[in-house]
Amino acid sequence: MKHLTPEQKKKARRRDRLRAKYRITPEQYEAWAILQDGRCAICRQLPPVTPQRTVLVVDHCHTTGKPRGLLCYRCNASLGMVGESLNVLRNMVRYLEVHGK
């Protein structure tokens, strides 16, 4: 059996995770990232480079499992925090329009 380098193991884990969780390949992820100019689909910022996170995460519908786009950690977590509720998000926008930043 061939021994894999740490980098090869990391790539294999990423490939397996993308396939299992989102049903996409690393090549599909990269094509999506190119379409989004490497930026978050919501805030349009480049993802911050930290020791823990250097890539955009795959956002997906929790009902269907279908991938929707690539998001920075902050935007992905924000959607989760509001339960992906359009009503909550609309109320948040109205609140900021009334009260400002």
C-alpha positions as a LaTeX table, in Angstrom:
\begin{tabular}{lrrr}
\hline
Residue & $x$ (\AA) & $y$ (\AA) & $z$ (\AA) \\
\hline
Met1 & 0.00 & 0.00 & 0.00 \\
Lys2 & 1.32 & 3.40 & $-0.96$ \\
His3 & 2.13 & 5.80 & 1.86 \\
Leu4 & 0.64 & 9.24 & 1.46 \\
Thr5 & 2.37 & 12.46 & 2.38 \\
Pro6 & 0.60 & 14.73 & 4.90 \\
Glu7 & $-0.39$ & 17.03 & 2.02 \\
Gln8 & $-1.86$ & 14.12 & 0.05 \\
Lys9 & $-3.78$ & 12.97 & 3.13 \\
Lys10 & $-5.16$ & 16.49 & 3.61 \\
Lys11 & $-6.30$ & 16.66 & $-0.03$ \\
Ala12 & $-7.91$ & 13.21 & 0.22 \\
Arg13 & $-9.80$ & 14.20 & 3.40 \\
Arg14 & $-11.02$ & 17.40 & 1.74 \\
Arg15 & $-12.12$ & 15.50 & $-1.39$ \\
Asp16 & $-13.97$ & 12.92 & 0.72 \\
Arg17 & $-15.63$ & 15.61 & 2.87 \\
Leu18 & $-16.82$ & 17.62 & $-0.15$ \\
Arg19 & $-18.18$ & 14.49 & $-1.79$ \\
Ala20 & $-19.89$ & 13.11 & 1.32 \\
Lys21 & $-21.39$ & 16.32 & 2.69 \\
Tyr22 & $-22.12$ & 18.40 & $-0.43$ \\
Arg23 & $-21.88$ & 15.92 & $-3.34$ \\
Ile24 & $-19.32$ & 18.07 & $-5.16$ \\
Thr25 & $-15.72$ & 17.54 & $-6.23$ \\
Pro26 & $-12.74$ & 19.75 & $-5.41$ \\
Glu27 & $-12.76$ & 20.77 & $-9.08$ \\
Gln28 & $-16.39$ & 21.91 & $-8.80$ \\
Tyr29 & $-15.50$ & 23.87 & $-5.66$ \\
Glu30 & $-12.60$ & 25.56 & $-7.46$ \\
Ala31 & $-14.79$ & 26.41 & $-10.48$ \\
Trp32 & $-17.35$ & 27.96 & $-8.13$ \\
Ala33 & $-14.63$ & 29.96 & $-6.37$ \\
Ile34 & $-13.43$ & 31.28 & $-9.74$ \\
Leu35 & $-17.00$ & 32.32 & $-10.68$ \\
Gln36 & $-17.20$ & 34.23 & $-7.37$ \\
Asp37 & $-13.73$ & 35.79 & $-7.85$ \\
Gly38 & $-12.65$ & 34.02 & $-4.66$ \\
Arg39 & $-15.10$ & 36.16 & $-2.70$ \\
Cys40 & $-18.00$ & 35.42 & $-0.40$ \\
Ala41 & $-21.31$ & 35.26 & $-2.31$ \\
Ile42 & $-22.95$ & 37.50 & 0.32 \\
Cys43 & $-20.49$ & 40.13 & 1.56 \\
Arg44 & $-18.20$ & 39.93 & $-1.51$ \\
Gln45 & $-15.12$ & 40.04 & 0.74 \\
Leu46 & $-12.10$ & 37.81 & 0.35 \\
Pro47 & $-11.99$ & 35.29 & 3.19 \\
Pro48 & $-9.64$ & 36.24 & 6.01 \\
Val49 & $-6.46$ & 34.22 & 6.24 \\
Thr50 & $-6.16$ & 32.65 & 9.68 \\
Pro51 & $-4.47$ & 29.47 & 10.91 \\
Gln52 & $-7.91$ & 27.81 & 11.10 \\
Arg53 & $-9.67$ & 29.14 & 7.97 \\
Thr54 & $-8.28$ & 30.16 & 4.63 \\
Val55 & $-11.08$ & 29.07 & 2.31 \\
Leu56 & $-14.70$ & 29.80 & 1.65 \\
Val57 & $-17.19$ & 27.30 & 3.05 \\
Val58 & $-19.88$ & 25.57 & 1.01 \\
Asp59 & $-23.27$ & 26.96 & 1.95 \\
His60 & $-26.10$ & 24.49 & 1.50 \\
Cys61 & $-29.82$ & 24.19 & 2.09 \\
His62 & $-30.36$ & 22.22 & 5.28 \\
Thr63 & $-33.63$ & 20.85 & 3.93 \\
Thr64 & $-32.49$ & 19.58 & 0.52 \\
Gly65 & $-28.74$ & 19.38 & 1.09 \\
Lys66 & $-28.22$ & 21.23 & $-2.21$ \\
Pro67 & $-25.14$ & 23.51 & $-2.29$ \\
Arg68 & $-25.98$ & 27.18 & $-2.91$ \\
Gly69 & $-22.69$ & 29.04 & $-2.99$ \\
Leu70 & $-19.41$ & 29.71 & $-1.24$ \\
Leu71 & $-19.46$ & 31.94 & 1.83 \\
Cys72 & $-16.99$ & 33.31 & 4.32 \\
Tyr73 & $-17.27$ & 31.82 & 7.79 \\
Arg74 & $-18.93$ & 34.95 & 9.18 \\
Cys75 & $-21.73$ & 35.05 & 6.58 \\
Asn76 & $-22.30$ & 31.30 & 6.79 \\
Ala77 & $-22.52$ & 31.45 & 10.58 \\
Ser78 & $-24.85$ & 34.47 & 10.38 \\
Leu79 & $-27.30$ & 32.57 & 8.19 \\
Gly80 & $-27.24$ & 29.74 & 10.69 \\
Met81 & $-27.74$ & 32.09 & 13.64 \\
Val82 & $-30.98$ & 33.45 & 12.14 \\
Gly83 & $-32.15$ & 29.97 & 11.17 \\
Glu84 & $-32.03$ & 30.93 & 7.47 \\
Ser85 & $-35.25$ & 32.86 & 8.11 \\
Leu86 & $-36.14$ & 35.44 & 5.47 \\
Asn87 & $-38.48$ & 37.13 & 7.96 \\
Val88 & $-35.71$ & 37.56 & 10.53 \\
Leu89 & $-33.34$ & 38.90 & 7.88 \\
Arg90 & $-35.96$ & 41.37 & 6.61 \\
Asn91 & $-36.60$ & 42.50 & 10.18 \\
Met92 & $-32.86$ & 42.98 & 10.67 \\
Val93 & $-32.67$ & 45.16 & 7.55 \\
Arg94 & $-35.66$ & 47.24 & 8.69 \\
Tyr95 & $-34.11$ & 47.62 & 12.13 \\
Leu96 & $-30.86$ & 48.93 & 10.66 \\
Glu97 & $-32.74$ & 51.26 & 8.31 \\
Val98 & $-34.57$ & 52.78 & 11.27 \\
His99 & $-31.74$ & 52.81 & 13.81 \\
Gly100 & $-28.71$ & 53.16 & 11.55 \\
Lys101 & $-25.43$ & 51.42 & 12.04 \\
\hline
\end{tabular}
